[in-house]
Amino acid sequence: MFALPPDEPDLGDLQPLAEAIEELCAILDGDREAVIEGLAEILRRRIAFEALKQEIEWE
C-alpha cells in the first residue's frame, strides 16, 4: 500500500548541482552547509540587483 522512501534521495535534475556543490566544498575546503549558505547569499543579492535594475529601466 505504501512504499518506503529510497535510502538515497533521487536527485534527478539536481544531480549536477549536487556534484558542483561537492566540488566547491573540496576546492574551498569548506563544509557543505557553509558553501550552500554562501551560494544562497549570492543568489539573494543577484535577485535584489535584478529587481533594482528593472525598477531603474521602468523609470
C-alpha positions as CSV (number, residue, x, y, z in Angstrom):
1,M,0.0,0.0,0.0
2,F,2.7,2.5,1.0
3,A,6.2,2.4,-0.4
4,L,9.2,3.1,1.8
5,P,11.4,6.0,0.6
6,P,14.6,5.0,-1.0
7,D,17.8,5.0,1.0
8,E,19.3,7.6,-1.3
9,P,17.2,10.5,-2.4
10,D,16.5,10.7,-6.2
11,L,18.3,13.8,-7.2
12,G,17.2,13.7,-10.8
13,D,17.8,17.0,-12.4
14,L,19.6,18.3,-9.3
15,Q,22.4,15.8,-9.6
16,P,24.7,18.2,-11.5
17,L,24.1,20.8,-8.8
18,A,24.8,18.4,-6.0
19,E,28.1,17.4,-7.7
20,A,29.0,21.0,-8.2
21,I,28.4,21.7,-4.5
22,E,30.6,18.8,-3.6
23,E,33.4,20.0,-5.9
24,L,33.1,23.5,-4.4
25,C,33.4,22.1,-0.9
26,A,36.5,20.3,-1.9
27,I,38.1,23.3,-3.7
28,L,37.2,25.7,-0.8
29,D,37.9,23.2,1.9
30,G,34.6,24.2,3.4
31,D,31.7,22.3,4.8
32,R,28.6,21.8,2.7
33,E,26.3,23.9,4.8
34,A,28.6,27.0,4.6
35,V,29.0,26.6,0.8
36,I,25.2,26.3,0.3
37,E,24.6,29.4,2.6
38,G,27.2,31.3,0.6
39,L,25.6,30.4,-2.7
40,A,22.2,31.3,-1.4
41,E,23.5,34.8,-0.4
42,I,24.9,35.3,-3.8
43,L,21.5,34.4,-5.3
44,R,19.7,36.7,-2.9
45,R,22.0,39.6,-3.9
46,R,21.7,38.9,-7.6
47,I,17.9,38.8,-7.3
48,A,17.8,42.1,-5.5
49,F,20.2,43.6,-8.1
50,E,18.0,42.5,-11.0
51,A,14.9,43.9,-9.3
52,L,16.5,47.3,-8.8
53,K,17.8,47.2,-12.4
54,Q,14.3,46.6,-13.6
55,E,12.9,49.5,-11.5
56,I,15.5,51.9,-13.0
57,E,14.7,50.7,-16.5
58,W,11.0,51.4,-16.0
59,E,11.5,55.0,-14.9
